[in-house]
Amino acid sequence: MAGLRPEYGLVVSGHTHTWYTCSLPNSSGANSVVTSAGAFGRLVTDISLTVDRRTGRFTSISASNTIAVNGIQNADGTYLKDAAGNFVRDPAKVDPAAKAIADKYRTAVAALAGRVVGTITADITNAALASGESRLGDVIADGQLAYTQGQGAQIAFMNPGGIRTSLIASASSAGEAPGEVTYGECFAVQPFNNLVVTQTLTGAQIKATLEQQFPGTQTPPQTSTRILQVSAGFTYSYNASLPAGSRISNMALSGVPIDPAATYRVTTNDFLANVGDGFTALTGGANRQTAPGFDIDALVTFLGAHSPVSPGPGDRITKTG
């Protein structure tokens, strides 16, 4: 915000799934209003502003987020709580015209979404273990590593925020048998169509990247812990209580310690490679290559080639403190 020009009196932001309204100083020292509504339409921001027609400048701006007394939901009651306490859309408040459009495209993609791409032996969830690693994170990282072998990939990292749901063996989104996984279910896991890129990093750059998983470790500072999911063969330990820059240890590839001066081919999605989630250390890579297709193609290809796929081992990352 400190670099924002004062002409921008209002910032309507998003992406973080965090709702807020506040005023922050811009480059002139005066305040600009910054807002974000809630994810999935569960909370809306009511913005009122006045503009001086002669100068084109804002003369007043106010913003507030709408929260209902029975939980976070739209003021008109579009979202309600079900018996389990989850927010669900009230069928009575669905716009028929909007539903007709959505149904049209659901029908159009049904054949693609319902295509079985592989099988799993059990639920593979995105739930974080004590270390921050997840069983599904392991599988996705393995898929991206396999997908980029042609680019010489040795290690793959996946951002946990990009894993939007789990693969459930008993789920049947298109009438498929238990254990079968459809393209639509894979797309629900990775819906962003990120590219898959491989670049050369030194061991020191890999460590610097992993050090940036924790709050306060770069500029702008990381605001929360984001444990990257890692591919088979790569292991490391971390102690989040140690000073910034010294939290990562015991990095190894196939049991061989990572050499800070050696180079390695590392795969990520392009969101991460382009400073997504604040991983600025990844911008220092060399010889970046982009694989054909998208990140979902890596997952689908891996499931097809290795079915039945079991949950990842969850033992690649060790938390020591």
C-alpha positions in Angstrom: 0.0 0.0 0.0 2.9 2.4 0.7 3.5 2.5 -3.1 -0.1 3.1 -4.1 -0.7 6.4 -5.8 -3.2 8.7 -3.9 -5.5 8.8 -6.9 -6.6 5.3 -6.0 -8.8 6.0 -3.1 -10.5 2.6 -3.1 -9.0 -0.9 -3.5 -11.5 -3.8 -4.0 -9.3 -6.8 -3.4 -9.8 -10.6 -3.3 -8.1 -14.0 -3.7 -7.2 -14.4 0.0 -10.7 -15.7 1.1 -10.3 -13.2 4.0 -12.9 -10.4 4.4 -11.9 -7.0 5.7 -12.6 -3.2 5.3 -9.9 -0.8 6.5 -8.0 2.3 5.6 -4.3 2.2 4.9 -1.7 5.0 4.1 -0.9 5.3 0.4 2.3 6.9 -1.1 1.1 10.4 0.0 0.6 9.4 3.6 -3.2 9.8 3.2 -5.5 6.8 3.6 -7.0 4.7 0.9 -9.9 2.4 1.7 -9.1 -1.3 1.2 -11.8 -4.0 1.0 -12.4 -7.7 0.4 -15.6 -9.6 0.5 -16.0 -13.1 1.8 -15.3 -16.2 -0.3 -18.1 -18.0 -2.2 -20.5 -15.0 -1.9 -21.0 -15.7 1.8 -20.4 -12.1 2.7 -20.7 -8.9 0.6 -19.1 -5.5 0.8 -21.4 -2.5 0.7 -19.4 0.5 -0.7 -20.7 4.1 -0.9 -18.6 6.8 -2.5 -18.9 10.4 -3.8 -16.9 11.9 -6.6 -16.3 15.5 -7.3 -17.3 16.0 -11.0 -15.0 19.0 -11.4 -11.8 17.2 -10.2 -12.7 13.6 -10.7 -11.4 12.9 -7.2 -13.1 11.0 -4.4 -14.6 13.2 -1.7 -15.9 10.4 0.5 -15.7 6.6 0.6 -17.2 4.2 3.1 -17.3 0.4 3.0 -18.7 -2.2 5.3 -19.0 -6.0 5.1 -22.4 -7.5 5.8 -22.5 -10.2 8.5 -25.8 -11.8 9.7 -26.4 -12.6 13.3 -26.7 -16.4 12.7 -23.3 -16.7 10.9 -21.5 -15.4 7.9 -23.9 -15.1 5.0 -25.5 -12.6 2.6 -27.8 -10.1 4.1 -30.6 -11.5 1.9 -30.2 -15.0 3.3 -28.8 -16.6 0.1 -26.6 -18.8 2.3 -27.9 -20.8 5.2 -26.4 -23.3 7.7 -27.3 -26.9 7.2 -27.6 -29.5 10.1 -23.8 -30.0 10.1 -23.1 -26.3 10.4 -21.9 -25.9 6.8 -23.0 -23.0 4.7 -25.3 -24.0 1.8 -27.2 -22.0 -0.7 -30.9 -21.6 0.0 -32.7 -23.1 -3.0 -35.5 -20.6 -2.6 -33.0 -17.8 -3.2 -31.4 -19.2 -6.4 -31.9 -16.9 -9.4 -33.7 -19.0 -12.1 -32.1 -17.2 -15.0 -28.6 -17.7 -13.5 -29.3 -21.4 -12.8 -30.4 -21.9 -16.4 -27.1 -20.6 -17.6 -25.2 -22.8 -15.1 -27.2 -25.9 -16.0 -26.5 -25.3 -19.7 -22.8 -25.5 -19.2 -23.0 -28.4 -16.7 -24.7 -30.3 -19.4 -22.2 -29.3 -22.0 -19.2 -30.5 -19.9 -20.9 -33.6 -18.4 -19.1 -36.0 -20.7 -15.7 -34.5 -20.0 -16.3 -34.1 -16.3 -17.6 -37.7 -16.0 -14.7 -39.4 -17.8 -12.9 -41.8 -15.5 -9.2 -41.1 -15.5 -7.9 -43.5 -12.9 -8.5 -45.3 -9.6 -7.5 -44.8 -5.9 -7.2 -47.4 -3.2 -8.6 -45.1 -0.4 -9.5 -41.5 0.3 -6.6 -39.2 -0.6 -7.1 -36.0 1.4 -5.7 -32.5 1.4 -5.9 -32.4 5.2 -2.5 -31.3 6.7 -0.6 -33.7 8.9 1.3 -32.3 11.9 4.2 -31.4 9.6 2.0 -29.5 7.1 2.4 -32.3 4.5 -0.8 -33.9 3.1 -1.4 -37.2 1.4 -2.9 -35.6 -1.6 -0.1 -33.0 -1.7 2.4 -35.9 -2.0 0.5 -37.3 -5.0 0.1 -34.0 -6.8 3.8 -33.3 -6.4 4.7 -36.8 -7.6 2.4 -36.2 -10.6 4.1 -32.9 -11.5 7.6 -34.5 -11.1 6.6 -37.3 -13.5 5.0 -34.9 -15.9 8.3 -32.9 -16.3 10.8 -35.7 -16.5 11.4 -34.5 -20.1 12.6 -31.2 -18.7 15.0 -33.0 -16.3 13.0 -32.5 -13.2 14.4 -33.8 -10.0 12.1 -32.2 -7.4 8.6 -30.8 -7.4 6.9 -28.4 -5.1 3.1 -27.7 -4.8 1.5 -24.9 -2.9 -1.1 -26.2 -0.4 -3.6 -23.5 -1.1 -3.9 -24.7 -4.7 -5.3 -28.1 -3.5 -8.9 -27.2 -3.1 -10.5 -30.4 -2.0 -9.8 -34.2 -1.5 -10.2 -37.2 -3.6 -12.8 -39.4 -1.9 -12.9 -43.1 -2.9 -16.7 -43.4 -2.2 -17.6 -40.3 -4.1 -19.6 -40.7 -7.3 -19.9 -37.5 -9.2 -21.0 -39.1 -12.4 -22.2 -42.6 -11.4 -18.7 -44.1 -11.5 -17.8 -47.1 -9.3 -16.2 -46.7 -5.8 -12.5 -45.9 -6.2 -12.8 -44.5 -9.7 -11.8 -40.9 -10.2 -13.2 -38.6 -12.8 -11.8 -35.7 -14.6 -14.3 -33.4 -12.9 -13.1 -34.6 -9.5 -9.5 -33.8 -10.4 -10.6 -30.4 -11.7 -12.3 -29.8 -8.3 -8.9 -30.5 -6.7 -6.9 -28.2 -9.1 -9.3 -25.8 -10.8 -6.9 -23.0 -11.7 -5.3 -24.2 -15.0 -1.9 -23.2 -13.8 1.0 -24.0 -16.2 3.7 -26.4 -15.0 7.3 -25.0 -15.2 10.7 -26.4 -14.5 13.8 -24.3 -13.7 17.3 -24.7 -12.4 17.9 -23.7 -8.8 20.9 -24.0 -6.6 20.7 -25.9 -3.4 21.0 -22.5 -1.6 18.0 -21.2 -3.6 16.0 -24.3 -2.7 16.7 -23.7 1.0 15.8 -20.0 0.6 12.5 -21.0 -1.0 11.7 -23.3 1.9 12.7 -20.7 4.4 9.9 -18.5 2.9 7.2 -20.9 4.1 7.0 -19.0 7.4 5.7 -15.6 8.4 8.0 -12.6 8.4 10.6 -14.1 6.1 10.6 -11.8 3.1 9.4 -8.4 1.8 6.5 -8.1 1.6 6.3 -10.4 4.6 4.7 -13.8 4.5 1.5 -13.6 6.6 1.0 -17.3 7.3 2.8 -20.6 7.3 2.5 -22.2 3.9 4.2 -25.6 3.8 5.0 -26.6 0.2 4.1 -30.2 -0.7 7.2 -32.1 -2.0 7.8 -35.0 -4.4 9.1 -38.4 -3.7 12.8 -38.6 -2.9 13.1 -35.1 -1.5 13.1 -34.8 2.3 13.8 -32.1 4.8 13.2 -31.0 8.4 12.1 -27.7 9.8 11.9 -26.0 13.2 9.5 -23.0 13.0 10.6 -21.7 16.4 14.2 -21.0 15.2 15.1 -17.5 13.8 14.1 -16.7 10.3 16.6 -18.0 7.8 17.7 -20.9 9.9 14.5 -23.1 10.1 15.3 -25.5 7.3 17.7 -28.4 7.8 18.5 -31.9 6.6 17.5 -31.3 2.9 18.3 -34.4 0.9 17.4 -35.9 -2.5 17.3 -39.7 -2.5 19.2 -39.7 0.7 22.0 -37.5 -0.6 22.3 -34.1 1.2 21.5 -31.1 -0.9 24.6 -29.3 -1.9 24.1 -25.5 -1.6 26.4 -24.9 -4.6 25.0 -27.6 -6.8 22.1 -27.1 -9.2 18.9 -29.0 -9.4 15.9 -29.0 -11.8 12.8 -28.0 -9.8 9.2 -28.1 -10.9 6.4 -25.9 -9.6 3.2 -24.4 -11.1 3.7 -21.0 -12.7 1.7 -19.4 -9.8 4.5 -20.2 -7.5 7.2 -19.5 -10.0 5.8 -16.0 -10.5 5.9 -15.1 -6.7 2.5 -16.6 -5.8 2.1 -16.9 -2.1 5.2 -14.7 -1.7 7.9 -17.2 -2.7 10.2 -14.6 -4.2 13.2 -17.0 -4.1 11.8 -18.9 -7.0 12.3 -15.9 -9.3 16.0 -16.5 -9.2 15.8 -19.8 -11.2 17.5 -20.3 -14.6 16.5 -22.1 -17.8 12.8 -22.1 -17.2 10.8 -24.5 -19.3 7.0 -24.8 -19.5 5.4 -28.2 -20.0 2.5 -28.7 -22.4 -1.0 -28.4 -20.9 -1.9 -27.5 -17.3 -1.4 -28.7 -13.8 -4.5 -30.8 -13.9 -3.1 -32.6 -16.9 -0.1 -33.7 -14.7 -2.5 -35.1 -12.1 -4.7 -36.8 -14.6 -1.8 -38.3 -16.4 -0.3 -39.6 -13.2 -3.5 -41.2 -12.1 -3.9 -42.9 -15.5 -0.3 -44.2 -15.5 -0.2 -45.4 -11.9 -3.7 -46.6 -10.9 -4.6 -47.7 -8.5 -3.0 -44.8 -6.6 -2.6 -44.9 -2.9 -2.5 -42.0 -0.5 0.9 -40.3 -0.3 3.2 -41.5 2.6 3.2 -38.2 4.5 6.8 -38.8 5.6 8.8 -36.4 3.4 8.7 -33.4 5.8 9.7 -33.6 9.4 8.7 -30.9 11.9 11.2 -30.8 14.8 9.8 -27.8 16.6 
